Amino acid sequence: MVNEMVDWEVFLKEGRSYHRTAQGSVRRPEVFTPGIIQNLVAMGIEKYFMALFMKRGMLPRNHTMQDLLAEADGLFEINEETRKALLRMDELQRICSIDDFAIIEPTREDVPRFLAALDAIAALAERETGSIGAAVST
C-alpha cells in the first residue's frame, strides 16, 4: 500500500499554474523570451513530477530533468519525444555544478518542443493522480 505524502495536491495545483502561464507566454514574445518560457516549463514539469512522486509516497533525490526522468523510470511511461525535450532543457541549463556551469539561451524552435513535453507530463500527472478533467486547457 502506498502512503501518500501530504500536499501532493498543492504541487499539482502549482504545476497547473505554471502550465497556464507557459501556454499564455507564447502570445507575448516581446515579454517572454525562449529562456523565460523554458524556465516556466521546467517549473511546471518539476511541480507535476513532485505531485506524481508524492502521491506515491516518495521524493526524488534531485530535480534536474535527467534526475526526474531516472526516478520516473519503471513507474511511468514517458514517450521518447518528451524525454528528448526534457534532456534538451538540461543541456541548456547546467546549473547544478560549478565545474560544468552553463546557461544557453534556447531558440524559438525549442519552445514548441518544451510546451509539448509540459503537456505530456501534465497529462501523466492528471491521469496518475486521478485528477482527470482538471487538466489545463490549451
C-alpha positions in Angstrom: 0.0 0.0 0.0 1.3 3.5 -0.9 1.4 6.1 1.7 0.6 9.4 0.0 2.6 12.4 1.2 0.8 15.4 2.4 0.4 18.3 0.0 0.9 16.4 -3.3 -2.3 18.3 -4.5 -0.5 21.6 -3.8 2.2 20.6 -6.2 -0.4 19.6 -8.8 -2.1 22.9 -8.5 1.2 24.8 -8.8 2.1 22.7 -11.9 -1.2 23.8 -13.5 -0.4 27.4 -12.7 3.0 27.3 -14.3 1.4 25.4 -17.2 -1.2 28.0 -17.9 1.4 30.8 -17.7 3.8 28.9 -20.1 0.9 28.4 -22.6 0.0 32.0 -22.5 3.6 33.2 -22.7 3.9 32.4 -26.4 1.3 35.1 -27.2 3.6 37.7 -25.7 7.0 37.2 -27.3 8.0 40.8 -26.5 7.9 39.9 -22.8 8.6 36.1 -22.7 11.9 35.1 -24.3 12.5 31.4 -25.0 14.7 31.3 -21.9 11.8 32.5 -19.7 9.4 30.1 -21.3 11.9 27.3 -20.7 12.1 28.2 -17.0 8.3 28.3 -16.8 8.0 24.9 -18.5 10.7 23.5 -16.2 9.0 24.7 -13.1 5.7 23.2 -14.3 7.3 19.9 -15.1 9.0 19.8 -11.7 5.8 20.5 -9.9 3.9 17.8 -11.8 6.6 15.3 -11.1 6.6 16.2 -7.4 2.8 15.6 -7.3 3.3 12.3 -9.0 6.1 11.2 -6.7 4.4 12.5 -3.5 1.1 10.8 -4.4 3.2 7.6 -4.4 4.8 8.4 -1.1 8.3 9.2 -2.4 10.6 12.1 -3.1 13.1 12.4 -5.9 16.8 12.6 -5.0 17.4 15.5 -7.3 15.4 17.9 -9.5 17.2 18.1 -12.9 15.2 16.8 -15.8 17.6 13.8 -16.1 17.2 13.0 -12.5 13.4 13.3 -12.6 13.3 11.0 -15.6 15.5 8.5 -13.8 13.2 8.5 -10.8 10.2 8.0 -13.1 11.7 5.0 -14.9 9.8 1.9 -14.1 6.9 3.9 -12.6 5.5 5.8 -15.5 5.7 5.5 -19.3 7.2 8.7 -20.8 7.5 8.8 -24.6 10.8 9.4 -26.3 10.0 12.8 -27.7 9.1 14.1 -24.2 12.4 12.5 -22.8 14.4 14.2 -25.5 12.8 17.6 -24.8 13.5 17.3 -21.1 17.1 16.3 -21.7 17.5 19.2 -24.1 16.4 21.5 -21.3 19.1 20.1 -19.1 21.7 20.6 -21.8 20.8 24.3 -22.0 20.9 24.9 -18.2 23.6 23.1 -16.4 23.4 25.0 -13.1 23.9 22.2 -10.5 27.7 22.0 -10.8 30.2 24.9 -10.6 32.6 22.8 -12.6 30.2 22.5 -15.6 28.0 25.6 -15.2 26.4 26.8 -18.4 23.2 28.6 -19.4 22.5 28.6 -23.1 19.5 30.5 -24.4 17.1 28.2 -26.2 15.8 29.1 -29.6 12.2 29.9 -30.6 12.2 26.5 -32.3 12.8 24.8 -28.9 9.7 26.4 -27.4 7.0 24.1 -29.0 9.0 21.0 -28.0 9.2 22.2 -24.4 5.5 23.1 -24.3 4.6 19.6 -25.8 6.7 18.0 -23.1 4.9 20.0 -20.4 1.6 18.9 -21.9 2.7 15.3 -21.8 3.9 15.4 -18.2 0.7 17.3 -17.2 -1.4 14.6 -18.8 0.6 11.9 -17.0 0.1 13.7 -13.7 -3.6 14.2 -14.2 -4.1 10.6 -15.1 -1.9 9.1 -12.4 -3.3 11.3 -9.6 -6.9 10.7 -10.6 -7.4 14.3 -11.4 -8.8 13.9 -14.9 -10.9 16.8 -16.0 -8.9 19.4 -14.1 -6.1 19.5 -16.7 -5.0 22.8 -18.2 -6.7 23.6 -21.4 -4.7 25.0 -24.4 
